[in-house]
Amino acid sequence: MEQSTRQRGQRRMKSLLEEDQFQRNQHLSKQERPRVLKSLMIGSQHVLAMDLFIPPIILAGLLSLSVANTALLIQMTFLACGIATVIQAGFAMKLPVMQGPSFIPLSALAAIGTTSGLGAMIGSLIPGAILIALLGYPLRIVSKIIQSFIPKLVAGTVIIVVGVALMPSAIQSIYTAPGHFGTNVFIAALSMGVLVVCIYVGETFIRFKFVKLFSVIFALTIGTVVASFFGMLDFSSVYTAKWFAMPHLFAFGVPTFEWEAIMIVTFLYFIIMIETTGTWFTVSNVTGQPLDDRRLNGGALGEGIGCLIGACFGGTSVTGYSSNAGVVAITGVKSRYPVIAGGIILIALSMMPKIMNAIASIPAPVVNGVFALVCVVIMMNGFRVVKDIPFSERNMLMIGIPIMLTLFTIFLPAEIIEKMPDIIHYLFSSGMAVGALAAVILNKLLPEKTNHIIRNVDNKPLTSNVRTHYETITGGKR
């Protein structure tokens, strides 16, 4: 018995020493500039951890784009994210923040593109991007807006709402994908299962941390290989695509401007700012670098420029990716230069249409099976943000009501939404927009202390049993 306990202790100590040695070998402080080759290697890990091809694939599916146009959308998204990353990490925030496509505006963009065309969809992205950039510089008021309207509770609630809002879309896309229903569900479940196993192995075994880093790639690859045995894979567009092609402005046509679409997307930019602010705080905590007013305003400038570039090239709006904070934590490399290298890699990949077409050819059940689990991860990351906040009645309402309104919007019958004025139509096409707006408004409307309201209902004192239950769920706070 004692020998067994001693052996377990020795194995645990060996594991801790291996992890410590791993961190020592990998660590680079925020001031250091690693060599070019090492920067490119770590930058490639950042790129692989992003899974940034999923949002454009989802948007392309909502818009019913062809494989060629889906590949073009992915290509332009890679380009926009690469340029935005170089700007953000190199000149604006000067923190190791990777920029990737945001999930938040997808439903609204799909509604605009379906109703008014791709030109209106692209045009709706431009004014809001310019406004965000101007608020960062020269106005320099983003830091004040964040401090006033985006406390930790609101930021976490918005992230939860994003995950909740995206889940039904992912699941519905599995059911409605072309092909046999049972086969689609099997392929989606298999892809999801592979992703779960990879995440678990990477989290459990120190030697296999890389498995978690490449988990989405493994899941998509295995899912695609299995799907090919069911005749679900079509690589014809890959064979005809060029190896190299320069991107061009307004890939989906000249933008047109409709004020209803512009207003909704501009509002969504502020929701994206809530999302990306959470990433900035995470990166700041991981790297130990302060997130002062200069960095907050510079981050808004970089965010706005990145979104503007994305719109001009036909991509989607960008946001900071919190998954890359995990890469920083795993590798111990806090320098921003590998992130800049990651941005350069994205720009290079955007000029390779053959690779973009290969990504676009991944069967829908595979993508959506992985995407469904990604939604779960997004939602749980939101709960992680708010886990240290006391769950008072006010805070429970702050989290619960936006989730309820998000689901209410998602399940609102399509025929009712279609009868609404365009601006309301676009708003209610995005459940997460409604939920996020509710979180911001409730934070201002609900008083900080509401416990007395519940204790004094009907002006009657609580019985001992009720009081015991109440104090249990509130941690004894009055």
LOTORBA-768172 format. One record per residue (C-alpha): x, y, z; residue in one letter. Coordinates in Angstrom, 1 decimal. Example, Ala and Ser with C-alpha at 12.3 -4.5 7.8 and 13.67 -1.06 7.14 Angstrom:
BEGIN
(node (12.3,-4.5,7.8),'A'),
(node (13.7,-1.1,7.1),'S'),
This chain:
BEGIN
(node (0.0,0.0,0.0),'M'),
(node (2.8,2.4,1.1),'E'),
(node (4.8,1.4,-2.0),'Q'),
(node (1.9,2.1,-4.3),'S'),
(node (1.3,5.5,-2.7),'T'),
(node (5.0,6.3,-3.0),'R'),
(node (5.0,5.3,-6.7),'Q'),
(node (2.0,7.6,-7.4),'R'),
(node (3.8,10.4,-5.7),'G'),
(node (6.9,9.8,-7.7),'Q'),
(node (4.9,9.8,-11.0),'R'),
(node (3.2,13.0,-10.0),'R'),
(node (6.5,14.7,-9.1),'M'),
(node (8.0,13.5,-12.4),'K'),
(node (5.0,14.9,-14.2),'S'),
(node (5.3,18.3,-12.5),'L'),
(node (9.1,18.4,-13.3),'L'),
(node (8.4,17.7,-16.9),'E'),
(node (5.8,20.4,-17.1),'E'),
(node (8.2,22.9,-15.4),'D'),
(node (11.0,22.0,-17.8),'Q'),
(node (8.6,22.4,-20.7),'F'),
(node (7.7,25.9,-19.6),'Q'),
(node (11.4,26.7,-19.0),'R'),
(node (12.3,25.6,-22.5),'N'),
(node (9.5,27.5,-24.1),'Q'),
(node (9.4,30.7,-22.1),'H'),
(node (10.1,34.0,-23.7),'L'),
(node (9.3,37.3,-21.9),'S'),
(node (7.2,40.0,-23.4),'K'),
(node (10.3,42.1,-24.2),'Q'),
(node (12.2,39.4,-26.1),'E'),
(node (12.1,39.1,-29.9),'R'),
(node (12.6,35.4,-30.9),'P'),
(node (14.4,34.4,-34.0),'R'),
(node (12.4,34.4,-37.3),'V'),
(node (12.1,30.6,-37.5),'L'),
(node (10.9,30.3,-33.9),'K'),
(node (8.5,33.1,-34.4),'S'),
(node (7.0,31.4,-37.5),'L'),
(node (6.8,28.1,-35.7),'M'),
(node (4.9,29.6,-32.7),'I'),
(node (2.9,31.8,-35.1),'G'),
(node (1.7,28.7,-36.9),'S'),
(node (0.4,27.3,-33.6),'Q'),
(node (-1.6,30.5,-33.1),'H'),
(node (-3.0,30.1,-36.6),'V'),
(node (-4.0,26.5,-36.0),'L'),
(node (-5.6,27.3,-32.7),'A'),
(node (-7.9,29.8,-34.2),'M'),
(node (-10.2,27.7,-36.4),'D'),
(node (-11.0,30.9,-38.2),'L'),
(node (-12.4,29.1,-41.3),'F'),
(node (-15.5,28.1,-39.4),'I'),
(node (-17.3,31.5,-39.3),'P'),
(node (-17.0,32.1,-43.1),'P'),
(node (-18.1,28.6,-43.8),'I'),
(node (-21.2,29.1,-41.5),'I'),
(node (-22.0,32.4,-43.2),'L'),
(node (-21.6,30.9,-46.7),'A'),
(node (-24.0,28.1,-45.7),'G'),
(node (-26.6,30.7,-44.5),'L'),
(node (-26.2,32.6,-47.8),'L'),
(node (-26.3,29.4,-49.9),'S'),
(node (-23.0,30.3,-51.6),'L'),
(node (-21.4,28.0,-54.1),'S'),
(node (-18.1,26.1,-53.2),'V'),
(node (-16.1,28.6,-55.3),'A'),
(node (-17.7,31.6,-53.5),'N'),
(node (-17.3,29.9,-50.1),'T'),
(node (-13.6,29.5,-50.9),'A'),
(node (-13.4,33.2,-51.9),'L'),
(node (-15.1,34.2,-48.6),'L'),
(node (-12.6,32.1,-46.6),'I'),
(node (-9.7,33.6,-48.6),'Q'),
(node (-10.8,37.2,-48.0),'M'),
(node (-11.4,36.4,-44.3),'T'),
(node (-7.9,35.0,-43.9),'F'),
(node (-6.4,38.1,-45.6),'L'),
(node (-8.4,40.5,-43.4),'A'),
(node (-7.5,38.6,-40.2),'C'),
(node (-3.9,38.5,-41.1),'G'),
(node (-3.6,42.3,-41.8),'I'),
(node (-5.7,43.1,-38.7),'A'),
(node (-3.4,40.9,-36.6),'T'),
(node (-0.3,42.6,-37.8),'V'),
(node (-1.8,46.0,-37.2),'I'),
(node (-3.2,45.1,-33.7),'Q'),
(node (-0.1,43.3,-32.4),'A'),
(node (2.5,45.4,-34.2),'G'),
(node (1.2,49.0,-33.9),'F'),
(node (-2.1,49.4,-32.1),'A'),
(node (-2.3,47.4,-28.8),'M'),
(node (1.2,46.0,-29.0),'K'),
(node (-0.1,42.9,-27.2),'L'),
(node (-0.1,39.2,-28.5),'P'),
(node (-3.7,39.4,-29.8),'V'),
(node (-4.7,37.4,-32.8),'M'),
(node (-7.6,38.8,-34.9),'Q'),
(node (-10.2,36.4,-36.3),'G'),
(node (-13.7,36.5,-37.7),'P'),
(node (-16.5,37.1,-35.2),'S'),
(node (-19.5,34.9,-34.9),'F'),
(node (-21.7,37.7,-33.6),'I'),
(node (-22.9,39.4,-36.8),'P'),
(node (-23.3,36.2,-38.9),'L'),
(node (-27.1,35.8,-38.6),'S'),
(node (-27.7,39.5,-39.2),'A'),
(node (-25.3,39.6,-42.2),'L'),
(node (-27.0,36.5,-43.6),'A'),
(node (-30.4,38.2,-43.3),'A'),
(node (-29.1,41.4,-45.0),'I'),
(node (-27.4,39.4,-47.8),'G'),
(node (-30.4,37.3,-48.4),'T'),
(node (-32.8,40.2,-48.4),'T'),
(node (-30.8,43.0,-50.1),'S'),
(node (-27.9,41.2,-51.7),'G'),
(node (-24.2,40.8,-51.0),'L'),
(node (-23.4,44.4,-51.9),'G'),
(node (-25.7,45.6,-49.1),'A'),
(node (-24.1,43.1,-46.7),'M'),
(node (-20.6,44.4,-47.4),'I'),
(node (-21.8,48.0,-47.4),'G'),
(node (-23.3,47.6,-43.9),'S'),
(node (-19.9,46.7,-42.5),'L'),
(node (-18.1,49.8,-43.6),'I'),
(node (-19.5,52.8,-41.6),'P'),
(node (-19.5,51.0,-38.2),'G'),
(node (-15.9,50.0,-38.7),'A'),
(node (-14.9,53.6,-39.4),'I'),
(node (-16.8,54.8,-36.3),'L'),
(node (-15.1,52.2,-34.0),'I'),
(node (-11.7,53.3,-35.3),'A'),
(node (-12.5,57.0,-34.8),'L'),
(node (-13.7,56.3,-31.2),'L'),
(node (-10.3,54.8,-30.5),'G'),
(node (-8.4,57.5,-32.2),'Y'),
(node (-8.5,60.5,-32.4),'P'),
(node (-11.5,60.7,-30.0),'L'),
(node (-9.9,58.3,-27.5),'R'),
(node (-13.2,57.6,-25.6),'I'),
(node (-13.4,53.8,-25.9),'V'),
(node (-11.7,53.2,-22.6),'S'),
(node (-14.4,55.4,-20.9),'K'),
(node (-17.2,53.5,-22.7),'I'),
(node (-15.7,50.1,-21.6),'I'),
(node (-15.4,51.2,-18.0),'Q'),
(node (-19.0,52.5,-18.0),'S'),
(node (-20.9,49.9,-20.0),'F'),
(node (-18.8,46.7,-20.0),'I'),
(node (-18.1,45.4,-16.5),'P'),
(node (-17.1,41.8,-16.1),'K'),
(node (-20.6,40.6,-15.6),'L'),
(node (-21.8,42.1,-18.9),'V'),
(node (-18.8,40.8,-20.8),'A'),
(node (-19.3,37.2,-19.5),'G'),
(node (-23.1,37.3,-20.2),'T'),
(node (-22.5,38.4,-23.8),'V'),
(node (-20.1,35.5,-24.3),'I'),
(node (-22.7,33.1,-22.8),'I'),
(node (-25.3,34.5,-25.1),'V'),
(node (-23.1,34.1,-28.2),'V'),
(node (-22.7,30.4,-27.4),'G'),
(node (-26.4,29.8,-26.7),'V'),
(node (-27.4,31.7,-29.8),'A'),
(node (-25.1,29.8,-32.1),'L'),
(node (-26.0,26.3,-30.9),'M'),
(node (-29.5,25.9,-32.6),'P'),
(node (-27.9,27.0,-35.9),'S'),
(node (-25.2,24.4,-35.7),'A'),
(node (-27.6,21.6,-34.8),'I'),
(node (-30.2,22.6,-37.4),'Q'),
(node (-27.5,22.7,-40.1),'S'),
(node (-26.7,19.1,-39.3),'I'),
(node (-30.3,18.0,-39.7),'Y'),
(node (-30.8,20.0,-43.0),'T'),
(node (-27.5,19.2,-44.7),'A'),
(node (-27.8,17.4,-48.1),'P'),
(node (-27.8,13.6,-47.9),'G'),
(node (-29.2,10.9,-45.6),'H'),
(node (-30.4,12.2,-42.2),'F'),
(node (-28.9,9.2,-40.3),'G'),
(node (-25.5,9.5,-42.1),'T'),
(node (-25.3,13.2,-41.4),'N'),
(node (-26.0,12.8,-37.7),'V'),
(node (-23.4,9.9,-37.5),'F'),
(node (-20.7,12.0,-39.2),'I'),
(node (-21.4,15.0,-37.0),'A'),
(node (-21.4,12.9,-33.8),'A'),
(node (-18.1,11.2,-34.9),'L'),
(node (-16.5,14.6,-35.6),'S'),
(node (-17.7,15.9,-32.3),'M'),
(node (-16.5,12.8,-30.5),'G'),
(node (-13.0,13.1,-32.0),'V'),
(node (-12.8,16.7,-30.8),'L'),
(node (-13.9,15.7,-27.3),'V'),
(node (-11.2,13.0,-27.1),'V'),
(node (-8.5,15.3,-28.4),'C'),
(node (-9.3,18.0,-25.9),'I'),
(node (-9.4,15.4,-23.1),'Y'),
(node (-6.1,13.8,-24.1),'V'),
(node (-4.4,17.2,-24.4),'G'),
(node (-5.7,18.4,-21.0),'E'),
(node (-4.9,15.1,-19.2),'T'),
(node (-1.4,14.2,-20.5),'F'),
(node (1.4,16.7,-20.5),'I'),
(node (3.3,14.9,-23.3),'R'),
(node (0.2,15.3,-25.6),'F'),
(node (-0.6,19.0,-25.1),'K'),
(node (-0.2,19.4,-28.8),'F'),
(node (-3.2,17.2,-29.4),'V'),
(node (-5.5,19.8,-27.8),'K'),
(node (-3.8,22.5,-29.9),'L'),
(node (-4.5,20.7,-33.1),'F'),
(node (-7.8,19.2,-31.9),'S'),
(node (-10.1,20.9,-34.4),'V'),
(node (-7.8,20.0,-37.3),'I'),
(node (-7.8,16.3,-36.2),'F'),
(node (-11.6,16.3,-35.8),'A'),
(node (-12.2,17.9,-39.3),'L'),
(node (-9.6,15.6,-40.9),'T'),
(node (-11.0,12.4,-39.5),'I'),
(node (-14.6,13.4,-40.0),'G'),
(node (-13.8,14.3,-43.7),'T'),
(node (-12.0,11.0,-44.3),'V'),
(node (-15.0,9.0,-42.9),'V'),
(node (-17.5,11.2,-44.8),'A'),
(node (-15.6,10.4,-48.0),'S'),
(node (-16.6,6.7,-47.6),'F'),
(node (-20.2,7.8,-47.7),'F'),
(node (-19.7,9.7,-51.0),'G'),
(node (-20.0,13.1,-49.2),'M'),
(node (-16.7,14.6,-50.4),'L'),
(node (-16.4,16.6,-53.7),'D'),
(node (-12.9,17.9,-54.4),'F'),
(node (-13.6,19.0,-58.0),'S'),
(node (-13.2,22.7,-57.2),'S'),
(node (-9.8,21.9,-55.6),'V'),
(node (-8.5,20.4,-58.8),'Y'),
(node (-9.4,23.4,-60.9),'T'),
(node (-8.3,26.1,-58.3),'A'),
(node (-5.0,28.0,-58.8),'K'),
(node (-2.2,27.5,-56.4),'W'),
(node (-1.6,31.3,-56.2),'F'),
(node (-3.8,34.3,-56.7),'A'),
(node (-3.7,37.9,-55.5),'M'),
(node (-6.7,39.1,-53.6),'P'),
(node (-8.7,42.1,-54.9),'H'),
(node (-11.0,44.7,-53.4),'L'),
(node (-14.7,44.1,-53.2),'F'),
(node (-14.6,40.5,-54.2),'A'),
(node (-18.4,40.2,-54.0),'F'),
(node (-19.2,43.4,-55.9),'G'),
(node (-19.4,47.1,-55.2),'V'),
(node (-20.9,47.8,-51.8),'P'),
(node (-24.3,49.5,-51.5),'T'),
(node (-25.5,51.3,-48.4),'F'),
(node (-28.9,50.8,-46.7),'E'),
(node (-29.4,52.7,-43.5),'W'),
(node (-31.4,50.0,-41.7),'E'),
(node (-28.6,47.4,-42.4),'A'),
(node (-25.9,50.0,-41.4),'I'),
(node (-27.6,50.8,-38.1),'M'),
(node (-28.0,47.1,-37.1),'I'),
(node (-24.4,46.2,-38.0),'V'),
(node (-23.0,49.3,-36.3),'T'),
(node (-24.8,48.3,-33.1),'F'),
(node (-23.4,44.8,-33.5),'L'),
(node (-19.9,46.3,-33.7),'Y'),
(node (-20.4,47.5,-30.1),'F'),
(node (-21.4,44.0,-29.2),'I'),
(node (-18.2,42.7,-30.9),'I'),
(node (-16.3,45.3,-28.8),'M'),
(node (-17.7,43.7,-25.6),'I'),
(node (-16.6,40.3,-26.9),'E'),
(node (-13.1,41.4,-27.8),'T'),
(node (-12.7,43.3,-24.6),'T'),
(node (-13.0,40.0,-22.7),'G'),
(node (-10.1,38.7,-24.9),'T'),
(node (-8.0,41.8,-24.2),'W'),
(node (-8.4,41.3,-20.4),'F'),
(node (-7.5,37.6,-20.8),'T'),
(node (-4.4,38.3,-22.8),'V'),
(node (-3.4,41.1,-20.3),'S'),
(node (-3.7,38.6,-17.4),'N'),
(node (-1.8,35.9,-19.1),'V'),
(node (1.1,38.2,-20.2),'T'),
(node (1.2,40.4,-17.1),'G'),
(node (1.0,43.5,-19.2),'Q'),
(node (-1.3,46.3,-18.1),'P'),
(node (-4.4,47.1,-20.1),'L'),
(node (-4.4,50.9,-19.7),'D'),
(node (-6.4,53.6,-21.5),'D'),
(node (-3.8,53.9,-24.3),'R'),
(node (-4.0,50.2,-25.1),'R'),
(node (-7.8,50.2,-24.9),'L'),
(node (-8.1,53.1,-27.3),'N'),
(node (-5.4,51.7,-29.5),'G'),
(node (-7.2,48.3,-29.6),'G'),
(node (-10.4,50.0,-30.8),'A'),
(node (-8.4,51.7,-33.5),'L'),
(node (-6.9,48.4,-34.6),'G'),
(node (-10.3,46.7,-34.3),'E'),
(node (-11.9,49.3,-36.5),'G'),
(node (-9.2,49.2,-39.2),'I'),
(node (-9.3,45.4,-39.2),'G'),
(node (-13.1,45.4,-39.7),'C'),
(node (-12.8,48.0,-42.4),'L'),
(node (-10.2,46.0,-44.3),'I'),
(node (-12.4,42.9,-43.9),'G'),
(node (-15.3,44.7,-45.4),'A'),
(node (-13.3,46.2,-48.3),'C'),
(node (-12.0,42.8,-49.3),'F'),
(node (-15.3,41.0,-48.9),'G'),
(node (-14.5,39.3,-45.6),'G'),
(node (-16.3,39.5,-42.3),'T'),
(node (-15.8,41.7,-39.2),'S'),
(node (-12.9,40.7,-36.9),'V'),
(node (-12.4,40.3,-33.2),'T'),
(node (-9.8,39.3,-30.7),'G'),
(node (-9.5,35.5,-30.3),'Y'),
(node (-9.3,34.3,-26.7),'S'),
(node (-8.0,30.8,-27.8),'S'),
(node (-4.7,32.4,-28.6),'N'),
(node (-4.3,33.5,-24.9),'A'),
(node (-4.3,29.7,-24.3),'G'),
(node (-1.5,29.3,-26.7),'V'),
(node (0.5,32.0,-24.9),'V'),
(node (-0.2,30.2,-21.6),'A'),
(node (0.8,26.8,-23.0),'I'),
(node (4.0,27.9,-24.8),'T'),
(node (5.0,30.5,-22.2),'G'),
(node (5.9,32.9,-25.1),'V'),
(node (4.5,36.3,-24.1),'K'),
(node (6.2,38.2,-26.9),'S'),
(node (4.0,39.8,-29.6),'R'),
(node (6.3,39.0,-32.4),'Y'),
(node (5.2,35.3,-32.9),'P'),
(node (1.6,36.7,-33.2),'V'),
(node (2.8,39.2,-35.9),'I'),
(node (4.3,36.1,-37.6),'A'),
(node (1.0,34.4,-37.4),'G'),
(node (-0.6,37.3,-39.1),'G'),
(node (1.9,37.1,-41.9),'I'),
(node (1.1,33.4,-42.3),'I'),
(node (-2.6,34.2,-42.6),'L'),
(node (-1.8,36.7,-45.3),'I'),
(node (0.3,34.1,-47.2),'A'),
(node (-2.5,31.5,-46.9),'L'),
(node (-5.0,33.9,-48.3),'S'),
(node (-3.1,33.9,-51.6),'M'),
(node (-3.5,30.2,-52.0),'M'),
(node (-7.0,29.5,-53.5),'P'),
(node (-6.3,25.7,-53.7),'K'),
(node (-6.0,25.5,-49.9),'I'),
(node (-9.1,27.7,-49.5),'M'),
(node (-11.1,25.4,-51.8),'N'),
(node (-10.0,22.3,-49.9),'A'),
(node (-11.3,23.9,-46.7),'I'),
(node (-14.6,24.9,-48.4),'A'),
(node (-15.1,21.3,-49.6),'S'),
(node (-15.3,19.9,-46.0),'I'),
(node (-18.8,18.3,-45.7),'P'),
(node (-21.4,20.3,-43.8),'A'),
(node (-22.1,17.6,-41.2),'P'),
(node (-18.4,17.6,-40.3),'V'),
(node (-18.1,21.3,-39.9),'V'),
(node (-21.3,21.7,-38.0),'N'),
(node (-20.6,18.8,-35.7),'G'),
(node (-17.3,20.5,-34.7),'V'),
(node (-19.1,23.9,-34.6),'F'),
(node (-21.7,22.6,-32.2),'A'),
(node (-19.0,21.7,-29.7),'L'),
(node (-17.3,25.0,-30.3),'V'),
(node (-20.5,26.7,-29.3),'C'),
(node (-20.5,24.8,-26.0),'V'),
(node (-16.9,25.9,-25.4),'V'),
(node (-17.8,29.5,-26.1),'I'),
(node (-20.8,29.4,-23.7),'M'),
(node (-18.7,27.8,-20.9),'M'),
(node (-16.0,30.4,-21.4),'N'),
(node (-18.6,32.9,-20.6),'G'),
(node (-19.5,31.1,-17.4),'F'),
(node (-15.8,31.0,-16.6),'R'),
(node (-15.7,34.8,-16.8),'V'),
(node (-18.6,35.3,-14.3),'V'),
(node (-17.8,32.4,-12.0),'K'),
(node (-16.1,34.6,-9.4),'D'),
(node (-19.0,37.2,-9.3),'I'),
(node (-21.5,36.7,-6.4),'P'),
(node (-24.7,35.2,-7.7),'F'),
(node (-27.1,37.7,-6.1),'S'),
(node (-30.6,38.0,-7.4),'E'),
(node (-29.6,41.0,-9.5),'R'),
(node (-26.7,39.1,-11.1),'N'),
(node (-28.8,36.0,-11.7),'M'),
(node (-31.4,38.1,-13.5),'L'),
(node (-28.5,39.8,-15.4),'M'),
(node (-27.4,36.5,-16.8),'I'),
(node (-30.7,34.7,-17.1),'G'),
(node (-32.9,37.3,-18.8),'I'),
(node (-30.5,37.9,-21.8),'P'),
(node (-30.4,34.1,-22.3),'I'),
(node (-34.2,33.9,-22.2),'M'),
(node (-34.5,36.8,-24.7),'L'),
(node (-31.9,35.2,-26.9),'T'),
(node (-33.9,31.9,-27.1),'L'),
(node (-37.2,33.8,-27.5),'F'),
(node (-35.7,35.5,-30.6),'T'),
(node (-34.3,32.4,-32.0),'I'),
(node (-37.6,30.5,-31.8),'F'),
(node (-39.7,33.4,-33.1),'L'),
(node (-41.5,32.1,-36.2),'P'),
(node (-39.8,33.3,-39.4),'A'),
(node (-43.1,34.5,-40.9),'E'),
(node (-43.5,37.0,-38.1),'I'),
(node (-40.0,38.3,-38.4),'I'),
(node (-40.4,38.8,-42.2),'E'),
(node (-43.4,41.1,-41.6),'K'),
(node (-41.4,43.4,-39.4),'M'),
(node (-39.8,46.6,-40.7),'P'),
(node (-36.3,46.0,-42.1),'D'),
(node (-34.4,47.4,-39.1),'I'),
(node (-36.4,45.2,-36.6),'I'),
(node (-36.1,42.3,-39.0),'H'),
(node (-32.3,42.5,-39.1),'Y'),
(node (-32.2,42.9,-35.3),'L'),
(node (-34.4,39.9,-34.6),'F'),
(node (-32.5,37.8,-37.1),'S'),
(node (-29.7,37.8,-34.5),'S'),
(node (-30.7,36.4,-31.2),'G'),
(node (-27.3,37.2,-29.7),'M'),
(node (-27.8,40.9,-30.6),'A'),
(node (-31.1,41.0,-28.6),'V'),
(node (-29.5,39.2,-25.7),'G'),
(node (-26.4,41.4,-25.6),'A'),
(node (-28.5,44.5,-25.8),'L'),
(node (-30.6,43.2,-22.9),'A'),
(node (-27.4,42.6,-20.8),'A'),
(node (-26.2,46.2,-21.4),'V'),
(node (-29.6,47.7,-20.6),'I'),
(node (-30.2,45.6,-17.5),'L'),
(node (-26.8,46.5,-16.1),'N'),
(node (-27.9,50.1,-16.1),'K'),
(node (-31.5,49.6,-15.0),'L'),
(node (-31.3,47.0,-12.2),'L'),
(node (-30.2,48.4,-8.9),'P'),
(node (-27.1,47.0,-7.3),'E'),
(node (-29.0,45.6,-4.3),'K'),
(node (-32.3,43.8,-4.8),'T'),
(node (-32.2,41.3,-2.0),'N'),
(node (-34.6,43.4,0.2),'H'),
(node (-37.2,43.1,-2.6),'I'),
(node (-37.3,39.4,-2.3),'I'),
(node (-37.2,39.3,1.5),'R'),
(node (-40.0,41.8,1.9),'N'),
(node (-42.5,40.5,-0.6),'V'),
(node (-46.0,41.3,0.8),'D'),
(node (-44.3,42.9,3.8),'N'),
(node (-44.2,39.5,5.5),'K'),
(node (-41.1,38.0,7.2),'P'),
(node (-39.6,34.9,5.8),'L'),
(node (-40.3,31.6,7.6),'T'),
(node (-37.2,29.8,9.0),'S'),
(node (-37.4,27.1,6.2),'N'),
(node (-37.6,29.7,3.4),'V'),
(node (-34.9,31.8,5.1),'R'),
(node (-32.6,28.8,5.2),'T'),
(node (-33.2,27.9,1.6),'H'),
(node (-32.7,31.6,0.6),'Y'),
(node (-29.5,31.9,2.4),'E'),
(node (-28.2,28.7,0.9),'T'),
(node (-28.7,29.9,-2.7),'I'),
(node (-27.4,33.4,-2.0),'T'),
(node (-24.4,32.4,0.1),'G'),
(node (-26.0,34.0,3.2),'G'),
(node (-25.9,37.5,1.8),'K'),
(node (-28.7,39.9,2.7),'R'),
